[in-house]
Amino acid sequence: MNLKLWHTDISVIDDFIDDSNLHSKLKEEAGIQKTVEGQNEHKLTDAQKAILDMVNAMVINYCVENGIDYDSLEFSNLQKGCLHKYDESMVTNHLYEPHHDMVEQSYITAIYYIDSSYNADKWVGGELAIYKQLTFADYPENTVNILPKQNRLIIFPGFLVHRVKPYFGDIPRTSLVFGWKVTDPQKLKALIV
């Protein structure tokens, strides 16, 4: 499913991984104590390398569909995310504040949800909220909320302001966040927002 967000596509792909062994391995590796622990491409596990190859292929398709020169991008970072049930100690967690990924040099961001308590019958929060602008004038049309469904991949421009809404699930909401940076700004056609 592609969501048309203003003039910029956000790709949402459900049931992304068919390989149950790969998904199980990612689930096994997902347990971390901190909310986010950064990694670089030289420290990837075999399972992370396998999903990176799959996600990279989708990012190439995303770039073609949106008129972005993929040759001006390169994979820059991978972060593991692990959100536990929200409580007052998490008020200062930066993920809950609106931010963009350009500080991590992520022109294109892809998020893969490994696990969460989300199911169609039980709301648990933890949605990814992506904003056109941070004013109330266009609310609610200025926001897209994407549920943290297990085995879901989301691809979007990293410069769009976004945040994670508080998560209330009983099991941790685990994810992988991939970023692609610009290598040659002169050649890269800008996305229209």
N, CA, C and O of each residue as an XYZ file, in Angstrom:
772
protein
N       0.850     -1.165      0.000
C       0.000      0.000      0.000
C       0.895      1.226      0.000
O       1.826      1.307      0.801
N       0.636      2.170     -0.870
C       1.335      3.449     -0.874
C       0.352      4.519     -0.437
O      -0.725      4.656     -1.016
N       0.723      5.275      0.581
C      -0.102      6.373      1.035
C       0.379      7.634      0.354
O       1.557      7.976      0.460
N      -0.502      8.340     -0.345
C      -0.132      9.617     -0.939
C      -0.182     10.658      0.168
O      -1.260     11.003      0.651
N       0.971     11.155      0.568
C       1.050     12.152      1.625
C       1.492     13.453      0.988
O       2.672     13.630      0.687
N       0.543     14.377      0.778
C       0.834     15.625      0.113
C       1.409     15.298     -1.261
O       0.637     14.737     -2.038
N       2.564     15.545     -1.654
C       3.074     15.107     -2.941
C       4.174     14.073     -2.767
O       4.909     13.779     -3.710
N       4.287     13.535     -1.597
C       5.364     12.608     -1.286
C       4.776     11.271     -0.884
O       3.887     11.213     -0.034
N       5.256     10.207     -1.477
C       4.776      8.887     -1.115
C       5.411      8.391      0.170
O       6.590      8.623      0.437
N       4.605      7.709      0.949
C       5.080      6.914      2.065
C       4.696      5.491      1.699
O       3.518      5.204      1.486
N       5.664      4.607      1.623
C       5.371      3.212      1.295
C       5.190      2.416      2.571
O       6.017      2.478      3.479
N       4.096      1.666      2.630
C       3.812      0.782      3.752
C       3.598     -0.607      3.167
O       2.667     -0.836      2.396
N       4.480     -1.530      3.550
C       4.437     -2.885      2.995
C       4.209     -3.861      4.147
O       5.056     -4.000      5.029
N       3.069     -4.529      4.134
C       2.754     -5.509      5.165
C       3.263     -6.891      4.766
O       3.481     -7.172      3.587
N       3.447     -7.751      5.773
C       3.938     -9.120      5.554
C       5.216     -9.094      4.711
O       5.346     -9.822      3.726
N       6.145     -8.244      5.120
C       7.343     -7.984      4.330
C       8.252     -9.201      4.206
O       8.747     -9.489      3.116
N       8.480     -9.919      5.299
C       9.377    -11.070      5.264
C       8.562    -12.355      5.211
O       7.730    -12.613      6.080
N       8.815    -13.163      4.170
C       8.166    -14.472      4.047
C       8.888    -15.549      4.839
O       8.279    -16.534      5.257
N      10.170    -15.364      5.041
C      11.026    -16.365      5.676
C      10.841    -16.327      7.195
O      11.332    -15.414      7.859
N      10.130    -17.321      7.745
C       9.855    -17.331      9.186
C      11.133    -17.507     10.006
O      11.212    -17.013     11.131
N      12.130    -18.199      9.464
C      13.401    -18.349     10.175
C      14.115    -17.002     10.324
O      14.655    -16.693     11.386
N      14.111    -16.203      9.246
C      14.733    -14.885      9.304
C      13.997    -14.002     10.306
O      14.624    -13.323     11.118
N      12.674    -14.013     10.249
C      11.891    -13.199     11.186
C      12.159    -13.634     12.626
O      12.298    -12.788     13.510
N      12.231    -14.929     12.870
C      12.518    -15.438     14.220
C      13.896    -15.000     14.699
O      14.066    -14.641     15.864
N      14.869    -15.028     13.811
C      16.224    -14.618     14.166
C      16.263    -13.120     14.510
O      16.898    -12.722     15.485
N      15.588    -12.307     13.713
C      15.522    -10.871     14.006
C      14.834    -10.624     15.348
O      15.256     -9.758     16.116
N      13.782    -11.381     15.626
C      13.066    -11.268     16.895
C      13.989    -11.619     18.070
O      13.992    -10.944     19.099
N      14.759    -12.674     17.893
C      15.712    -13.120     18.913
C      16.775    -12.049     19.173
O      17.164    -11.837     20.321
N      17.243    -11.385     18.139
C      18.289    -10.366     18.262
C      17.760     -9.012     18.740
O      18.542     -8.129     19.091
N      16.434     -8.848     18.752
C      15.838     -7.533     18.994
C      15.920     -7.072     20.439
O      15.832     -5.872     20.701
N      16.085     -7.976     21.374
C      16.076     -7.600     22.773
C      17.282     -6.777     23.170
O      18.403     -7.285     23.196
N      17.064     -5.518     23.476
C      18.118     -4.622     23.952
C      17.575     -3.854     25.145
O      16.361     -3.715     25.294
N      18.447     -3.362     25.982
C      18.027     -2.665     27.197
C      17.676     -1.206     26.934
O      16.677     -0.706     27.452
N      18.491     -0.517     26.132
C      18.233      0.883     25.824
C      17.117      0.969     24.791
O      16.833      0.002     24.085
N      16.494      2.130     24.711
C      15.449      2.319     23.719
C      16.010      2.198     22.310
O      15.414      1.541     21.456
N      17.145      2.823     22.064
C      17.775      2.739     20.745
C      19.266      2.519     20.948
O      19.902      3.209     21.744
N      19.809      1.568     20.235
C      21.252      1.374     20.208
C      21.691      1.443     18.758
O      21.239      0.649     17.934
N      22.563      2.381     18.439
C      23.018      2.540     17.067
C      23.999      1.452     16.667
O      24.675      0.861     17.509
N      24.062      1.202     15.383
C      25.017      0.275     14.804
C      25.491      0.881     13.498
O      24.909      1.847     13.004
N      26.556      0.307     12.935
C      26.911      0.695     11.583
C      26.972     -0.557     10.723
O      26.828     -1.668     11.231
N      27.182     -0.386      9.443
C      27.088     -1.528      8.539
C      28.167     -2.585      8.777
O      28.037     -3.710      8.295
N      29.210     -2.250      9.499
C      30.270     -3.224      9.743
C      29.968     -4.151     10.911
O      30.687     -5.127     11.125
N      28.917     -3.861     11.668
C      28.580     -4.669     12.831
C      27.268     -5.424     12.636
O      26.697     -5.907     13.614
N      26.783     -5.539     11.422
C      25.506     -6.197     11.187
C      25.623     -7.704     11.361
O      26.625     -8.316     10.991
N      24.575     -8.286     11.932
C      24.504     -9.742     12.026
C      24.103    -10.297     10.659
O      23.734     -9.538      9.763
N      24.176    -11.604     10.502
C      23.765    -12.219      9.235
C      22.298    -11.928      8.933
O      21.938    -11.655      7.788
N      21.452    -11.987      9.963
C      20.021    -11.702      9.760
C      19.811    -10.244      9.354
O      18.981     -9.953      8.493
N      20.564     -9.325      9.974
C      20.436     -7.910      9.624
C      20.944     -7.644      8.217
O      20.383     -6.812      7.504
N      21.998     -8.341      7.808
C      22.480     -8.199      6.422
C      21.426     -8.689      5.441
O      21.217     -8.076      4.393
N      20.759     -9.798      5.777
C      19.736    -10.354      4.887
C      18.562     -9.389      4.730
O      18.087     -9.168      3.616
N      18.092     -8.811      5.840
C      16.965     -7.883      5.719
C      17.409     -6.583      5.062
O      16.626     -5.971      4.335
N      18.647     -6.144      5.299
C      19.140     -4.941      4.629
C      19.091     -5.120      3.116
O      18.685     -4.200      2.406
N      19.490     -6.271      2.612
C      19.420     -6.518      1.164
C      17.985     -6.403      0.660
O      17.735     -5.828     -0.399
N      17.037     -6.958      1.432
C      15.621     -6.898      1.038
C      15.090     -5.464      1.081
O      14.404     -5.019      0.161
N      15.414     -4.752      2.152
C      14.952     -3.371      2.303
C      15.592     -2.482      1.241
O      14.926     -1.611      0.680
N      16.871     -2.693      0.962
C      17.558     -1.890     -0.048
C      16.883     -2.021     -1.412
O      16.748     -1.036     -2.137
N      16.461     -3.235     -1.759
C      15.748     -3.441     -3.028
C      14.449     -2.631     -3.052
O      14.083     -2.071     -4.085
N      13.755     -2.569     -1.912
C      12.515     -1.785     -1.841
C      12.806     -0.287     -1.921
O      12.028      0.465     -2.507
N      13.917      0.146     -1.337
C      14.300      1.559     -1.401
C      14.645      1.948     -2.839
O      14.315      3.049     -3.280
N      15.299      1.060     -3.559
C      15.577      1.333     -4.980
C      14.258      1.527     -5.728
O      14.123      2.470     -6.508
N      13.289      0.645     -5.497
C      11.970      0.787     -6.140
C      11.302      2.095     -5.726
O      10.726      2.795     -6.559
N      11.380      2.421     -4.442
C      10.807      3.664     -3.927
C      11.412      4.867     -4.643
O      10.698      5.790     -5.035
N      12.736      4.850     -4.810
C      13.420      5.954     -5.491
C      12.977      6.069     -6.942
O      12.722      7.171     -7.428
N      12.883      4.945     -7.634
C      12.436      4.961     -9.034
C      11.027      5.543     -9.124
O      10.757      6.392     -9.973
N      10.126      5.084     -8.246
C       8.737      5.552     -8.270
C       8.607      7.038     -7.942
O       7.649      7.683     -8.365
N       9.565      7.585     -7.190
C       9.486      8.982     -6.762
C      10.483      9.891     -7.467
O      10.668     11.038     -7.061
N      11.133      9.388     -8.526
C      12.046     10.211     -9.301
C      13.297     10.626     -8.552
O      13.831     11.710     -8.788
N      13.773      9.771     -7.647
C      14.978     10.061     -6.863
C      16.128      9.269     -7.468
O      15.973      8.089     -7.783
N      17.275      9.908     -7.630
C      18.458      9.237     -8.167
C      19.096      8.391     -7.074
O      19.830      8.909     -6.232
N      18.819      7.090     -7.086
C      19.353      6.194     -6.056
C      20.880      6.182     -6.058
O      21.495      5.965     -5.014
N      21.494      6.410     -7.212
C      22.957      6.408     -7.296
C      23.589      7.540     -6.493
O      24.799      7.532     -6.266
N      22.788      8.515     -6.059
C      23.286      9.610     -5.226
C      23.088      9.322     -3.736
O      23.322     10.189     -2.893
N      22.655      8.101     -3.420
C      22.431      7.708     -2.028
C      23.318      6.524     -1.677
O      23.744      5.764     -2.546
N      23.587      6.386     -0.381
C      24.234      5.162      0.093
C      23.740      4.857      1.497
O      23.425      5.762      2.270
N      23.677      3.572      1.813
C      23.257      3.150      3.140
C      24.196      3.753      4.174
O      25.416      3.684      4.029
N      23.618      4.353      5.232
C      24.457      5.036      6.207
C      24.358      4.487      7.623
O      25.343      4.529      8.359
N      23.201      3.975      8.027
C      23.115      3.506      9.412
C      21.936      2.577      9.631
O      20.955      2.572      8.887
N      22.078      1.799     10.680
C      21.011      0.918     11.156
C      20.935      1.077     12.663
O      21.949      1.035     13.359
N      19.725      1.259     13.153
C      19.513      1.336     14.593
C      18.458      0.317     14.989
O      17.470      0.115     14.284
N      18.687     -0.323     16.134
C      17.684     -1.209     16.703
C      16.846     -0.388     17.671
O      17.376      0.373     18.481
N      15.533     -0.551     17.579
C      14.639      0.147     18.498
C      13.898     -0.849     19.368
O      13.491     -1.916     18.909
N      13.729     -0.488     20.627
C      13.006     -1.356     21.556
C      12.252     -0.460     22.538
O      12.846      0.123     23.444
N      10.944     -0.360     22.345
C      10.123      0.449     23.242
C       9.383     -0.470     24.193
O       8.703     -1.408     23.776
N       9.527     -0.185     25.468
C       8.781     -0.913     26.482
C       7.523     -0.119     26.809
O       7.367      1.013     26.352
N       6.640     -0.694     27.582
C       5.386     -0.027     27.946
C       5.689      1.352     28.518
O       6.547      1.506     29.388
N       4.970      2.349     28.016
C       5.192      3.746     28.396
C       4.884      3.968     29.868
O       3.882      3.480     30.391
N       5.762      4.710     30.522
C       5.503      5.175     31.880
C       6.152      6.555     32.033
O       6.807      7.041     31.111
N       5.969      7.175     33.182
C       6.427      8.557     33.360
C       7.935      8.729     33.225
O       8.397      9.843     32.978
N       8.713      7.666     33.378
C      10.165      7.789     33.214
C      10.558      8.032     31.754
O      11.689      8.431     31.475
N       9.639      7.795     30.831
C       9.936      7.927     29.402
C       9.565      9.294     28.833
O       9.705      9.525     27.632
N       9.096     10.191     29.683
C       8.653     11.507     29.214
C       9.747     12.227     28.443
O       9.442     12.958     27.501
N      10.995     12.047     28.806
C      12.089     12.758     28.148
C      12.704     11.967     26.989
O      13.707     12.403     26.423
N      12.136     10.831     26.627
C      12.662     10.044     25.522
C      12.458     10.808     24.218
O      11.331     11.177     23.888
N      13.533     11.049     23.476
C      13.458     11.876     22.264
C      12.562     11.289     21.177
O      12.076     12.037     20.328
N      12.329      9.990     21.175
C      11.477      9.400     20.132
C      10.048      9.902     20.210
O       9.336      9.942     19.207
N       9.632     10.289     21.418
C       8.269     10.769     21.586
C       8.112     12.230     21.176
O       6.992     12.733     21.091
N       9.218     12.908     20.924
C       9.192     14.300     20.473
C       9.279     14.344     18.954
O       9.946     13.499     18.357
N       8.625     15.302     18.317
C       8.766     15.435     16.863
C      10.235     15.664     16.484
O      10.921     16.477     17.102
N      10.699     14.955     15.484
C      12.087     15.060     15.028
C      12.164     14.640     13.559
O      11.190     14.131     13.004
N      13.302     14.849     12.946
C      13.550     14.327     11.602
C      14.841     13.528     11.677
O      15.547     13.581     12.683
N      15.150     12.794     10.626
C      16.312     11.904     10.644
C      17.527     12.491      9.924
O      18.519     11.789      9.730
N      17.470     13.760      9.527
C      18.599     14.356      8.822
C      19.828     14.470      9.727
O      20.956     14.493      9.234
N      19.620     14.541     11.046
C      20.754     14.589     11.956
C      21.578     13.303     11.857
O      22.784     13.316     12.101
N      20.928     12.196     11.499
C      21.625     10.931     11.252
C      21.957     10.770      9.773
O      22.357      9.692      9.333
N      21.790     11.844      9.012
C      22.042     11.857      7.573
C      21.125     10.893      6.816
O      21.525     10.314      5.806
N      19.921     10.728      7.298
C      18.979      9.829      6.625
C      18.039     10.629      5.731
O      17.031     11.164      6.193
N      18.376     10.703      4.459
C      17.510     11.346      3.469
C      16.307     10.447      3.194
O      15.187     10.924      3.011
N      16.560      9.142      3.167
C      15.491      8.147      3.072
C      15.579      7.285      4.324
O      16.658      6.818      4.691
N      14.441      7.077      4.977
C      14.367      6.251      6.175
C      13.436      5.080      5.909
O      12.394      5.231      5.271
N      13.824      3.913      6.404
C      12.961      2.726      6.341
C      12.874      2.146      7.744
O      13.891      1.970      8.415
N      11.661      1.851      8.182
C      11.448      1.260      9.501
C      10.783     -0.095      9.306
O       9.780     -0.215      8.603
N      11.360     -1.114      9.941
C      10.775     -2.455      9.904
C      10.357     -2.820     11.319
O      11.185     -2.838     12.229
N       9.060     -3.113     11.509
C       8.568     -3.535     12.815
C       8.745     -5.036     12.950
O       8.136     -5.818     12.221
N       9.589     -5.423     13.893
C       9.825     -6.838     14.151
C       8.693     -7.420     14.983
O       8.134     -8.465     14.648
N       8.360     -6.733     16.070
C       7.354     -7.269     16.985
C       6.664     -6.140     17.732
O       7.231     -5.063     17.913
N       5.442     -6.394     18.162
C       4.703     -5.483     19.035
C       3.455     -6.221     19.514
O       3.129     -7.303     19.026
N       2.770     -5.617     20.474
C       1.515     -6.190     20.977
C       0.336     -5.830     20.076
O      -0.791     -6.246     20.345
N       0.576     -5.070     19.018
C      -0.529     -4.628     18.164
C      -1.264     -5.807     17.540
O      -0.647     -6.752     17.050
N      -2.582     -5.735     17.567
C      -3.430     -6.593     16.734
C      -4.701     -5.813     16.444
O      -4.971     -4.796     17.084
N      -5.466     -6.278     15.501
C      -6.625     -5.528     15.028
C      -7.678     -5.310     16.123
O      -8.484     -4.385     16.024
N      -7.680     -6.143     17.155
C      -8.697     -6.053     18.202
C      -8.252     -5.270     19.431
O      -9.055     -5.022     20.330
N      -6.970     -4.874     19.478
C      -6.459     -4.238     20.692
C      -5.527     -3.083     20.342
O      -4.459     -3.296     19.767
N      -5.931     -1.857     20.689
C      -5.090     -0.693     20.468
C      -4.017     -0.655     21.556
O      -4.326     -0.780     22.741
N      -2.767     -0.484     21.154
C      -1.663     -0.410     22.120
C      -0.806      0.835     21.927
O       0.185      1.013     22.636
N      -1.167      1.696     20.985
C      -0.370      2.893     20.730
C       0.905      2.543     19.979
O       0.982      1.519     19.300
N       1.899      3.406     20.111
C       3.177      3.185     19.451
C       3.172      3.499     17.970
O       4.069      3.074     17.242
N       2.160      4.247     17.508
C       2.077      4.587     16.094
C       3.226      5.507     15.691
O       3.738      6.276     16.504
N       3.620      5.415     14.428
C       4.538      6.367     13.828
C       3.672      7.490     13.268
O       2.862      7.260     12.370
N       3.837      8.696     13.789
C       3.100      9.867     13.301
C       4.047     10.677     12.431
O       5.115     11.087     12.884
N       3.652     10.910     11.169
C       4.461     11.698     10.236
C       3.686     12.978      9.930
O       2.500     12.932      9.605
N       4.372     14.128     10.039
C       3.735     15.434      9.919
C       4.172     16.163      8.650
O       5.323     16.071      8.223
N       3.223     16.890      8.060
C       3.559     17.797      6.968
C       4.197     19.049      7.547
O       5.213     19.527      7.044
N       3.605     19.571      8.593
C       4.141     20.731      9.279
C       3.637     20.689     10.714
O       2.646     20.023     11.013
N       4.309     21.388     11.580
C       3.968     21.327     12.999
C       3.103     22.509     13.418
O       3.467     23.267     14.318
N       1.973     22.658     12.772
C       1.010     23.673     13.188
C      -0.333     22.986     13.374
O      -0.561     21.892     12.859
N      -1.202     23.629     14.103
C      -2.532     23.080     14.304
C      -3.490     23.496     13.196
O      -4.616     23.003     13.133
N      -3.052     24.402     12.319
C      -3.933     24.939     11.283
C      -4.459     23.860     10.345
O      -5.607     23.939      9.907
N      -3.661     22.871     10.033
C      -4.064     21.833      9.088
C      -4.469     20.527      9.759
O      -4.758     19.548      9.071
N      -4.495     20.493     11.102
C      -4.815     19.259     11.802
C      -6.249     18.844     11.512
O      -7.101     19.733     11.504
N      -6.600     17.599     11.276
C      -5.735     16.423     11.316
C      -5.154     16.038      9.951
O      -4.467     15.023      9.837
N      -5.426     16.840      8.919
C      -4.933     16.493      7.584
C      -3.415     16.573      7.460
O      -2.854     16.066      6.488
N      -2.738     17.197      8.422
C      -1.284     17.338      8.340
C      -0.539     16.143      8.940
O       0.688     16.177      9.043
N      -1.258     15.088      9.338
C      -0.635     13.962     10.029
C      -1.096     12.633      9.442
O      -2.268     12.458      9.108
N      -0.151     11.700      9.324
C      -0.467     10.317      8.991
C       0.025      9.467     10.160
O       1.180      9.588     10.570
N      -0.836      8.612     10.695
C      -0.472      7.708     11.787
C      -0.410      6.293     11.251
O      -1.381      5.798     10.678
N       0.735      5.634     11.436
C       0.935      4.284     10.916
C       1.119      3.339     12.106
O       2.021      3.520     12.924
N       0.262      2.343     12.186
C       0.276      1.403     13.309
C       1.518      0.514     13.274
O       2.013      0.176     12.199
N       2.024      0.133     14.457
C       3.227     -0.704     14.541
C       2.913     -2.190     14.367
O       3.109     -2.986     15.285
N       2.439     -2.542     13.215
C       2.059     -3.917     12.926
C       3.307     -4.779     12.702
O       4.206     -4.392     11.955
N       3.356     -5.926     13.341
C       4.487     -6.848     13.180
C       4.688     -7.185     11.702
O       3.721     -7.399     10.970
N       5.959     -7.232     11.267
C       6.356     -7.593      9.900
C       5.921     -6.537      8.874
O       5.624     -6.865      7.725
N       5.887     -5.277      9.298
C       5.522     -4.153      8.421
C       6.769     -3.323      8.140
O       7.566     -3.061      9.041
N       6.932     -2.910      6.876
C       8.021     -2.031      6.465
C       7.431     -0.704      6.019
O       6.435     -0.669      5.296
N       8.052      0.391      6.454
C       7.631      1.742      6.071
C       8.845      2.451      5.489
O       9.925      2.414      6.078
N       8.676      3.100      4.335
C       9.744      3.879      3.708
C       9.217      5.296      3.491
O       8.120      5.487      2.965
N      10.016      6.293      3.905
C       9.587      7.685      3.759
C      10.807      8.600      3.768
O      11.887      8.185      4.189
N      10.648      9.846      3.306
C      11.766     10.796      3.351
C      12.136     11.117      4.791
O      11.274     11.490      5.587
N      13.406     10.975      5.128
C      13.855     11.192      6.495
C      13.763     12.627      6.959
O      13.865     12.895      8.156
N      13.571     13.562      6.034
C      13.463     14.963      6.448
C      12.061     15.325      6.908
O      11.857     16.418      7.435
N      11.075     14.424      6.721
C       9.737     14.698      7.236
C       9.757     14.565      8.761
O      10.296     13.600      9.303
N       9.171     15.535      9.433
C       9.104     15.499     10.889
C       8.156     14.376     11.297
O       7.064     14.232     10.749
N       8.600     13.585     12.272
C       7.804     12.450     12.727
C       8.098     12.177     14.190
O       9.030     12.741     14.763
N       7.303     11.315     14.783
C       7.526     10.912     16.170
C       6.840      9.576     16.407
O       6.009      9.135     15.613
N       7.202      8.946     17.507
C       6.540      7.731     17.945
C       5.569      8.123     19.043
O       5.937      8.830     19.982
N       4.337      7.669     18.930
C       3.368      7.935     19.991
C       3.593      6.941     21.132
O       4.087      5.838     20.896
N       3.242      7.312     22.353
C       3.462      6.407     23.486
C       2.883      5.018     23.230
O       1.793      4.859     22.679
N       3.651      4.034     23.649
C       3.324      2.625     23.414
C       2.920      1.979     24.736
O       3.597      2.162     25.749
N       1.818      1.222     24.732
C       1.283      0.635     25.950
C       1.169     -0.887     25.866
O       0.443     -1.494     26.652
N       1.870     -1.500     24.934
C       1.806     -2.948     24.778
C       2.544     -3.691     25.878
O       3.431     -3.142     26.532
N       2.168     -4.940     26.072
C       2.789     -5.767     27.105
C       4.135     -6.345     26.680
O       4.989     -6.604     27.528
N       4.334     -6.549     25.384
C       5.630     -7.001     24.906
C       6.323     -5.818     24.227
O       5.642     -4.950     23.680
N       7.652     -5.760     24.246
C       8.343     -4.614     23.637
C       8.029     -4.453     22.145
O       7.884     -5.432     21.413
N       7.928     -3.198     21.723
C       7.757     -2.861     20.305
C       9.163     -2.749     19.736
O       9.862     -1.763     19.971
N       9.574     -3.774     18.979
C      10.940     -3.806     18.458
C      10.949     -3.475     16.974
O      10.020     -3.808     16.238
N      12.016     -2.815     16.555
C      12.097     -2.375     15.164
C      13.548     -2.238     14.738
O      14.464     -2.207     15.560
N      13.728     -2.156     13.423
C      15.002     -1.786     12.826
C      14.750     -0.531     12.016
O      13.778     -0.458     11.263
N      15.621      0.459     12.165
C      15.501      1.716     11.431
C      16.738      1.860     10.549
O      17.864      1.907     11.045
N      16.517      1.928      9.243
C      17.585      2.006      8.245
C      17.624      3.424      7.685
O      16.581      4.061      7.533
N      18.825      3.920      7.376
C      18.960      5.246      6.787
C      19.882      5.249      5.579
O      20.886      4.538      5.541
N      19.520      6.073      4.583
C      20.348      6.282      3.385
C      20.693      7.761      3.310
O      19.808      8.616      3.357
N      21.984      8.060      3.192
C      22.428      9.449      3.116
C      22.702      9.846      1.671
O      22.835      8.999      0.788
N      22.781     11.149      1.454
C      23.074     11.707      0.139
C      24.585     11.742     -0.035
O      25.302     12.263      0.820
N      25.070     11.186     -1.147
C      26.510     11.220     -1.424
C      26.875     12.354     -2.381
O      27.986     12.882     -2.327
N      25.946     12.726     -3.251
C      26.210     13.780     -4.233
C      24.995     14.699     -4.322
O      24.123     14.489     -5.165
N      24.928     15.723     -3.454
C      23.759     16.599     -3.422
C      23.491     17.305     -4.754
O      22.349     17.662     -5.044
N      24.531     17.509     -5.562
C      24.347     18.205     -6.840
C      23.469     17.406     -7.796
O      22.723     17.984     -8.586
N      23.557     16.084     -7.727
C      22.825     15.233     -8.660
C      21.432     14.844     -8.184
O      20.608     14.400     -8.984
N      21.158     15.005     -6.884
C      19.926     14.489     -6.314
C      18.773     15.445     -6.532
O      18.834     16.611     -6.140
N      17.732     14.950     -7.153
C      16.511     15.737     -7.348
C      15.740     15.758     -6.028
O      15.528     14.710     -5.419
N      15.330     16.913     -5.596
C      14.653     17.045     -4.311
C      13.254     16.455     -4.383
O      12.596     16.518     -5.422
N      12.804     15.879     -3.271
C      11.427     15.448     -3.150
C      10.559     16.672     -2.915
O      10.990     17.623     -2.263
N       9.366     16.657     -3.428
C       8.430     17.759     -3.223
C       7.604     17.451     -1.991
O       7.004     16.381     -1.886
N       7.576     18.385     -1.064
C       6.767     18.182      0.145
C       5.692     19.230      0.193
O       4.891     19.251      1.127
